[in-house]
């Protein structure tokens, strides 16, 4: 498709977050052009599990954004749920030790005060939720709001819906610079030509920091590598998204070293997804079988039947990590005309629609449903990276 000469909004990035920004901006009546250097959903959205979780988030801005996104997934977007295989499966967090269960109970209490539906589960009752779970667990917590989508379908169909509202999508179109009038951003430059725009949204995921640098601003988004394994199709053996309580600690950690914790869930096709790992190794694309072995061992300890299951494939991707574990959302006063919607790490699929709706409201001058101050891009000017590294 021919690149337009102008648009109200250029969205850089055709993953789930960029697609959501495009959809809600088009829904608000804006003329939208989506540009991506690769294919639709070719980055993190193609190498993740499609989580829509509240269970792994502390009370605070990210949890508020998660609840807002949940209201959209389950509300105005619910009619489209079958398109992206929305599954309200619920999440079960399990503790192997009493001390871990006590910590989980305290977390659940804080989440409950923030509006999360969570039920503590005694060790003896865990098998009523997951009959094939390993015996001897100290307890757990059940989160009925946890859900799942097929992430590539979510990105593709949100873009399809945006196109139905007049948006255009241009894969294989790398942004090489910004058009400027003084400090203000007035569009983008690409190898295929320039596109002038009133606003540009940086939804480039793991490359969000690099895109920001083209505009001369600092947004410290870093890649955090993670693996997923996929088993052969099996009878229904795992009913929910099930993970060990230490997964929550790993999500919130700033440690650059390898961290693994068992995450196991079934899919509609019968395959079982096994995670998870986190490590900051830049964009290192080498394959490390030792990470998979560690993940597999912990998953089998959680569900012993997996010892007999065959793994069909494995893959890894790079999650867009921010040092303070909050995404970057909203206008950048350092470069007027530039908005950001990146840095969601492993929560990007679940938070995508909330992010898109907030950005669209901001673009049109409407009051966003949430305060954007905690997500402001200029917050890093106080050197939070050093404080949290």
VOLO-693107 format. One record per residue (C-alpha): residue number from 1; x, y, z; residue in three letters. Coordinates in nm, 3 decimals. Layout:
<nodes>
NODE    n       xx       yy       zz  res
NODE  NUM        X        Y        Z  ala
...
</nodes>
This chain:
<nodes>
NODE    n       xx       yy       zz  res
NODE    1    0.000    0.000    0.000  unk
NODE    2    0.124    0.346   -0.089  unk
NODE    3    0.248    0.548    0.206  unk
NODE    4    0.020    0.845    0.281  unk
NODE    5    0.167    1.195    0.264  unk
NODE    6   -0.005    1.293    0.588  unk
NODE    7   -0.210    1.163    0.878  unk
NODE    8   -0.352    1.292    1.203  unk
NODE    9   -0.153    1.025    1.386  unk
NODE   10    0.138    0.803    1.287  unk
NODE   11    0.174    0.495    1.509  unk
NODE   12    0.521    0.339    1.505  unk
NODE   13    0.480   -0.031    1.579  unk
NODE   14    0.230   -0.294    1.463  unk
NODE   15    0.236   -0.516    1.771  unk
NODE   16   -0.049   -0.545    2.019  unk
NODE   17    0.012   -0.206    2.182  unk
NODE   18    0.051   -0.021    1.853  unk
NODE   19   -0.257   -0.196    1.714  unk
NODE   20   -0.461   -0.093    2.018  unk
NODE   21   -0.341    0.267    1.986  unk
NODE   22   -0.438    0.265    1.618  unk
NODE   23   -0.779    0.115    1.685  unk
NODE   24   -0.881    0.357    1.959  unk
NODE   25   -0.739    0.658    1.774  unk
NODE   26   -0.933    0.562    1.461  unk
NODE   27   -1.241    0.500    1.673  unk
NODE   28   -1.204    0.857    1.801  unk
NODE   29   -1.222    0.980    1.442  unk
NODE   30   -0.852    1.039    1.374  unk
NODE   31   -0.681    0.956    1.045  unk
NODE   32   -0.422    0.694    1.143  unk
NODE   33   -0.122    0.542    0.967  unk
NODE   34    0.061    0.247    1.129  unk
NODE   35    0.425    0.188    1.033  unk
NODE   36    0.644   -0.105    1.130  unk
NODE   37    0.992   -0.203    1.013  unk
NODE   38    0.882   -0.568    1.004  unk
NODE   39    0.554   -0.760    0.975  unk
NODE   40    0.243   -0.721    1.188  unk
NODE   41    0.308   -0.862    1.537  unk
NODE   42    0.666   -0.942    1.438  unk
NODE   43    0.827   -0.848    1.770  unk
NODE   44    0.732   -0.934    2.128  unk
NODE   45    0.370   -1.002    2.030  unk
NODE   46    0.485   -1.304    1.828  unk
NODE   47    0.694   -1.452    2.110  unk
NODE   48    0.480   -1.442    2.423  unk
NODE   49    0.187   -1.618    2.587  unk
NODE   50   -0.084   -1.352    2.559  unk
NODE   51   -0.130   -1.294    2.931  unk
NODE   52   -0.406   -1.070    3.065  unk
NODE   53   -0.319   -1.086    3.434  unk
NODE   54   -0.397   -0.908    3.757  unk
NODE   55   -0.245   -1.175    3.981  unk
NODE   56    0.119   -1.076    3.928  unk
NODE   57    0.077   -0.704    4.002  unk
NODE   58    0.116   -0.509    4.324  unk
NODE   59   -0.139   -0.244    4.417  unk
NODE   60   -0.049    0.074    4.233  unk
NODE   61   -0.054    0.234    3.886  unk
NODE   62    0.015   -0.084    3.686  unk
NODE   63   -0.264   -0.273    3.862  unk
NODE   64   -0.500    0.021    3.799  unk
NODE   65   -0.407    0.008    3.431  unk
NODE   66   -0.461   -0.368    3.433  unk
NODE   67   -0.810   -0.330    3.578  unk
NODE   68   -0.892   -0.061    3.323  unk
NODE   69   -0.771   -0.286    3.042  unk
NODE   70   -0.977   -0.572    3.183  unk
NODE   71   -1.286   -0.352    3.167  unk
NODE   72   -1.221   -0.300    2.795  unk
NODE   73   -1.136   -0.662    2.709  unk
NODE   74   -1.450   -0.778    2.889  unk
NODE   75   -1.664   -0.475    2.799  unk
NODE   76   -1.670   -0.291    2.469  unk
NODE   77   -1.427   -0.538    2.305  unk
NODE   78   -1.604   -0.850    2.433  unk
NODE   79   -1.797   -0.905    2.108  unk
NODE   80   -1.464   -0.947    1.929  unk
NODE   81   -1.325   -1.191    2.187  unk
NODE   82   -1.363   -1.501    1.966  unk
NODE   83   -1.141   -1.335    1.703  unk
NODE   84   -0.840   -1.337    1.936  unk
NODE   85   -0.942   -1.645    2.139  unk
NODE   86   -1.015   -1.459    2.461  unk
NODE   87   -1.030   -1.715    2.741  unk
NODE   88   -1.128   -1.620    3.094  unk
NODE   89   -0.946   -1.917    3.242  unk
NODE   90   -0.846   -1.771    3.580  unk
NODE   91   -0.508   -1.794    3.744  unk
NODE   92   -0.388   -2.016    4.027  unk
NODE   93   -0.074   -1.910    4.213  unk
NODE   94    0.073   -2.188    4.428  unk
NODE   95    0.314   -2.186    4.721  unk
NODE   96    0.543   -2.475    4.808  unk
NODE   97    0.623   -2.343    5.158  unk
NODE   98    0.422   -2.191    5.442  unk
NODE   99    0.643   -1.881    5.447  unk
NODE  100    0.576   -1.823    5.077  unk
NODE  101    0.204   -1.873    5.134  unk
NODE  102    0.210   -1.612    5.411  unk
NODE  103    0.372   -1.365    5.170  unk
NODE  104    0.115   -1.453    4.904  unk
NODE  105   -0.167   -1.394    5.154  unk
NODE  106   -0.031   -1.047    5.232  unk
NODE  107   -0.007   -0.965    4.861  unk
NODE  108   -0.362   -1.091    4.806  unk
NODE  109   -0.483   -0.866    5.088  unk
NODE  110   -0.332   -0.557    4.925  unk
NODE  111   -0.473   -0.658    4.586  unk
NODE  112   -0.818   -0.717    4.734  unk
NODE  113   -0.817   -0.364    4.876  unk
NODE  114   -0.737   -0.239    4.524  unk
NODE  115   -1.042   -0.415    4.378  unk
NODE  116   -0.905   -0.756    4.278  unk
NODE  117   -1.116   -1.068    4.318  unk
NODE  118   -0.886   -1.319    4.488  unk
NODE  119   -0.952   -1.629    4.697  unk
NODE  120   -0.687   -1.787    4.920  unk
NODE  121   -0.675   -2.164    4.877  unk
NODE  122   -0.555   -2.407    5.144  unk
NODE  123   -0.307   -2.674    5.040  unk
NODE  124   -0.563   -2.951    5.079  unk
NODE  125   -0.804   -2.769    4.848  unk
NODE  126   -0.566   -2.702    4.558  unk
NODE  127   -0.658   -3.026    4.380  unk
NODE  128   -1.020   -2.910    4.348  unk
NODE  129   -0.882   -2.641    4.117  unk
NODE  130   -0.605   -2.847    3.952  unk
NODE  131   -0.640   -3.226    3.997  unk
NODE  132   -0.300   -3.304    3.841  unk
NODE  133   -0.100   -3.061    4.052  unk
NODE  134    0.187   -3.211    4.253  unk
NODE  135    0.090   -3.301    4.611  unk
NODE  136    0.231   -3.134    4.919  unk
NODE  137    0.185   -2.768    4.828  unk
NODE  138    0.134   -2.531    5.119  unk
NODE  139   -0.147   -2.337    4.953  unk
NODE  140   -0.225   -2.086    4.686  unk
NODE  141   -0.447   -1.805    4.564  unk
NODE  142   -0.707   -1.816    4.288  unk
NODE  143   -0.763   -1.512    4.063  unk
NODE  144   -1.076   -1.553    3.846  unk
NODE  145   -0.999   -1.229    3.655  unk
NODE  146   -0.684   -1.369    3.493  unk
NODE  147   -0.737   -1.435    3.122  unk
NODE  148   -0.559   -1.516    2.797  unk
NODE  149   -0.564   -1.421    2.430  unk
NODE  150   -0.375   -1.539    2.125  unk
NODE  151   -0.143   -1.237    2.099  unk
NODE  152   -0.076   -1.237    1.724  unk
NODE  153   -0.448   -1.264    1.653  unk
NODE  154   -0.515   -0.979    1.894  unk
NODE  155   -0.272   -0.751    1.713  unk
NODE  156   -0.392   -0.855    1.367  unk
NODE  157   -0.761   -0.815    1.441  unk
NODE  158   -0.723   -0.484    1.625  unk
NODE  159   -0.546   -0.355    1.313  unk
NODE  160   -0.819   -0.502    1.094  unk
NODE  161   -1.079   -0.319    1.302  unk
NODE  162   -0.872   -0.001    1.277  unk
NODE  163   -0.856   -0.037    0.898  unk
NODE  164   -1.233   -0.066    0.895  unk
NODE  165   -1.237    0.278    1.056  unk
NODE  166   -1.007    0.426    0.792  unk
NODE  167   -0.658    0.351    0.928  unk
NODE  168   -0.380    0.232    0.696  unk
NODE  169   -0.111   -0.024    0.789  unk
NODE  170    0.236   -0.025    0.635  unk
NODE  171    0.463   -0.318    0.733  unk
NODE  172    0.821   -0.317    0.611  unk
NODE  173    0.843    0.058    0.664  unk
NODE  174    1.121    0.157    0.902  unk
NODE  175    1.113    0.500    1.061  unk
NODE  176    1.458    0.653    1.017  unk
NODE  177    1.397    0.994    1.171  unk
NODE  178    1.146    1.258    1.271  unk
NODE  179    1.027    1.565    1.090  unk
NODE  180    1.069    1.868    1.315  unk
NODE  181    0.964    2.227    1.349  unk
NODE  182    1.191    2.350    1.621  unk
NODE  183    1.150    2.107    1.912  unk
NODE  184    0.811    1.991    1.785  unk
NODE  185    0.766    1.658    1.606  unk
NODE  186    0.564    1.704    1.287  unk
NODE  187    0.593    1.360    1.128  unk
NODE  188    0.831    1.081    1.039  unk
NODE  189    1.090    1.005    0.775  unk
NODE  190    1.118    0.659    0.618  unk
NODE  191    1.305    0.504    0.327  unk
NODE  192    0.971    0.505    0.143  unk
NODE  193    0.909    0.873    0.201  unk
NODE  194    0.796    1.117    0.468  unk
NODE  195    0.461    1.125    0.645  unk
NODE  196    0.359    1.450    0.811  unk
NODE  197    0.140    1.418    1.118  unk
NODE  198    0.001    1.621    1.403  unk
NODE  199    0.109    1.345    1.643  unk
NODE  200    0.343    1.045    1.639  unk
NODE  201    0.301    0.753    1.881  unk
NODE  202    0.610    0.550    1.971  unk
NODE  203    0.467    0.200    2.020  unk
NODE  204    0.785    0.026    1.907  unk
NODE  205    0.802   -0.216    2.199  unk
NODE  206    1.155   -0.331    2.274  unk
NODE  207    1.285   -0.076    2.024  unk
NODE  208    1.096    0.209    2.192  unk
NODE  209    1.416    0.350    2.339  unk
NODE  210    1.586    0.356    2.000  unk
NODE  211    1.286    0.529    1.841  unk
NODE  212    1.281    0.786    2.122  unk
NODE  213    1.650    0.857    2.067  unk
NODE  214    1.573    0.952    1.705  unk
NODE  215    1.371    1.236    1.853  unk
NODE  216    1.653    1.328    2.092  unk
NODE  217    1.476    1.211    2.408  unk
NODE  218    1.566    0.940    2.657  unk
NODE  219    1.329    0.653    2.730  unk
NODE  220    1.530    0.366    2.884  unk
NODE  221    1.349    0.065    2.739  unk
NODE  222    1.573   -0.243    2.750  unk
NODE  223    1.526   -0.595    2.610  unk
NODE  224    1.459   -0.873    2.861  unk
NODE  225    1.484   -1.217    2.703  unk
NODE  226    1.235   -1.492    2.781  unk
NODE  227    1.169   -1.850    2.660  unk
NODE  228    0.846   -2.045    2.613  unk
NODE  229    0.804   -2.418    2.544  unk
NODE  230    0.503   -2.580    2.373  unk
NODE  231    0.406   -2.944    2.428  unk
NODE  232    0.225   -3.187    2.203  unk
NODE  233   -0.157   -3.171    2.218  unk
NODE  234   -0.286   -3.348    2.529  unk
NODE  235   -0.621   -3.409    2.698  unk
NODE  236   -0.724   -3.129    2.932  unk
NODE  237   -0.478   -3.161    3.219  unk
NODE  238   -0.433   -2.797    3.324  unk
NODE  239   -0.748   -2.593    3.378  unk
NODE  240   -0.605   -2.251    3.462  unk
NODE  241   -0.291   -2.048    3.426  unk
NODE  242   -0.083   -2.198    3.707  unk
NODE  243    0.241   -2.056    3.837  unk
NODE  244    0.462   -2.063    4.142  unk
NODE  245    0.450   -1.767    4.377  unk
NODE  246    0.812   -1.674    4.307  unk
NODE  247    0.703   -1.572    3.956  unk
NODE  248    0.562   -1.251    4.109  unk
NODE  249    0.902   -1.173    4.261  unk
NODE  250    1.076   -1.236    3.928  unk
NODE  251    0.838   -1.003    3.744  unk
NODE  252    0.919   -0.723    3.989  unk
NODE  253    1.292   -0.791    3.999  unk
NODE  254    1.550   -0.567    3.833  unk
NODE  255    1.818   -0.839    3.839  unk
NODE  256    1.991   -0.873    3.502  unk
NODE  257    2.080   -1.239    3.561  unk
NODE  258    1.878   -1.545    3.463  unk
NODE  259    1.563   -1.607    3.664  unk
NODE  260    1.321   -1.893    3.604  unk
NODE  261    0.993   -1.986    3.769  unk
NODE  262    0.733   -2.242    3.658  unk
NODE  263    0.433   -2.116    3.461  unk
NODE  264    0.206   -2.379    3.306  unk
NODE  265   -0.120   -2.341    3.114  unk
NODE  266   -0.327   -2.521    2.855  unk
NODE  267   -0.459   -2.388    2.524  unk
NODE  268   -0.773   -2.456    2.322  unk
NODE  269   -0.569   -2.668    2.081  unk
NODE  270   -0.459   -2.902    2.363  unk
NODE  271   -0.098   -2.791    2.373  unk
NODE  272    0.050   -2.676    2.701  unk
NODE  273    0.262   -2.362    2.727  unk
NODE  274    0.553   -2.376    2.972  unk
NODE  275    0.748   -2.075    3.099  unk
NODE  276    0.906   -1.871    3.224  unk
NODE  277    1.249   -1.715    3.212  unk
NODE  278    1.387   -1.363    3.238  unk
NODE  279    1.736   -1.230    3.172  unk
NODE  280    1.887   -0.908    3.044  unk
NODE  281    2.136   -1.008    2.774  unk
NODE  282    2.066   -0.736    2.520  unk
NODE  283    1.938   -0.868    2.187  unk
NODE  284    2.141   -1.189    2.214  unk
NODE  285    1.961   -1.433    1.982  unk
NODE  286    2.168   -1.739    2.070  unk
NODE  287    1.974   -2.042    2.190  unk
NODE  288    2.049   -2.167    2.542  unk
NODE  289    1.921   -2.522    2.609  unk
NODE  290    2.018   -2.494    2.977  unk
NODE  291    1.744   -2.236    3.028  unk
NODE  292    1.489   -2.475    2.880  unk
NODE  293    1.614   -2.759    3.099  unk
NODE  294    1.574   -2.545    3.411  unk
NODE  295    1.223   -2.439    3.306  unk
NODE  296    1.123   -2.796    3.225  unk
NODE  297    1.248   -2.928    3.560  unk
NODE  298    1.046   -2.672    3.755  unk
NODE  299    0.735   -2.731    3.543  unk
NODE  300    0.756   -3.108    3.601  unk
NODE  301    0.788   -3.048    3.975  unk
NODE  302    0.461   -2.853    3.956  unk
NODE  303    0.281   -3.101    3.727  unk
NODE  304    0.448   -3.446    3.736  unk
NODE  305    0.252   -3.572    3.432  unk
NODE  306    0.468   -3.344    3.217  unk
NODE  307    0.753   -3.593    3.257  unk
NODE  308    0.581   -3.801    2.986  unk
NODE  309    0.489   -3.510    2.756  unk
NODE  310    0.679   -3.431    2.439  unk
NODE  311    0.787   -3.073    2.366  unk
NODE  312    0.703   -2.981    2.006  unk
NODE  313    0.887   -2.653    1.994  unk
NODE  314    1.032   -2.367    2.193  unk
NODE  315    1.087   -2.003    2.119  unk
NODE  316    1.212   -1.688    2.283  unk
NODE  317    1.144   -1.319    2.256  unk
NODE  318    1.250   -0.988    2.404  unk
NODE  319    1.021   -0.808    2.643  unk
NODE  320    1.042   -0.425    2.662  unk
NODE  321    1.166   -0.372    3.018  unk
NODE  322    1.169   -0.037    3.200  unk
NODE  323    1.387    0.006    3.511  unk
NODE  324    1.096    0.106    3.736  unk
NODE  325    0.867   -0.168    3.595  unk
NODE  326    0.608    0.079    3.469  unk
NODE  327    0.530    0.137    3.100  unk
NODE  328    0.582    0.474    2.933  unk
NODE  329    0.249    0.621    2.825  unk
NODE  330    0.153    0.970    2.716  unk
NODE  331    0.282    1.289    2.555  unk
NODE  332    0.649    1.380    2.576  unk
NODE  333    0.690    1.750    2.670  unk
NODE  334    1.054    1.731    2.560  unk
NODE  335    0.941    1.675    2.200  unk
NODE  336    0.588    1.816    2.153  unk
NODE  337    0.389    1.605    1.912  unk
NODE  338    0.553    1.281    2.028  unk
NODE  339    0.360    1.031    2.240  unk
NODE  340    0.492    0.707    2.390  unk
NODE  341    0.321    0.372    2.444  unk
NODE  342    0.601    0.126    2.522  unk
NODE  343    0.796   -0.042    2.801  unk
NODE  344    0.523   -0.283    2.920  unk
NODE  345    0.763   -0.578    2.958  unk
NODE  346    0.568   -0.906    2.988  unk
NODE  347    0.233   -0.735    3.051  unk
NODE  348    0.201   -0.565    2.713  unk
NODE  349   -0.072   -0.786    2.571  unk
NODE  350   -0.298   -0.747    2.872  unk
NODE  351   -0.231   -0.374    2.907  unk
NODE  352   -0.246   -0.298    2.534  unk
NODE  353   -0.610   -0.197    2.507  unk
NODE  354   -0.601    0.019    2.819  unk
NODE  355   -0.288    0.187    2.688  unk
NODE  356   -0.449    0.244    2.348  unk
NODE  357   -0.760    0.397    2.499  unk
NODE  358   -0.555    0.628    2.724  unk
NODE  359   -0.335    0.743    2.435  unk
NODE  360   -0.637    0.805    2.212  unk
NODE  361   -0.803    1.014    2.482  unk
NODE  362   -0.486    1.217    2.527  unk
NODE  363   -0.447    1.266    2.152  unk
NODE  364   -0.799    1.407    2.120  unk
NODE  365   -0.776    1.629    2.427  unk
NODE  366   -1.024    1.421    2.627  unk
NODE  367   -0.965    1.338    2.991  unk
NODE  368   -0.795    0.995    3.013  unk
NODE  369   -0.963    0.737    3.236  unk
NODE  370   -0.646    0.715    3.449  unk
NODE  371   -0.388    0.965    3.565  unk
NODE  372   -0.095    0.940    3.322  unk
NODE  373    0.155    1.103    3.560  unk
NODE  374    0.302    0.771    3.691  unk
NODE  375    0.372    0.666    3.330  unk
NODE  376    0.514    1.001    3.212  unk
NODE  377    0.818    0.969    2.981  unk
NODE  378    1.006    1.256    3.144  unk
NODE  379    1.015    1.074    3.479  unk
NODE  380    1.343    0.918    3.373  unk
NODE  381    1.512    1.255    3.369  unk
NODE  382    1.553    1.207    3.746  unk
NODE  383    1.777    0.905    3.667  unk
NODE  384    1.542    0.635    3.790  unk
NODE  385    1.748    0.388    3.589  unk
NODE  386    2.037    0.425    3.831  unk
NODE  387    1.809    0.403    4.129  unk
NODE  388    1.653    0.075    4.016  unk
NODE  389    1.937   -0.096    3.829  unk
</nodes>
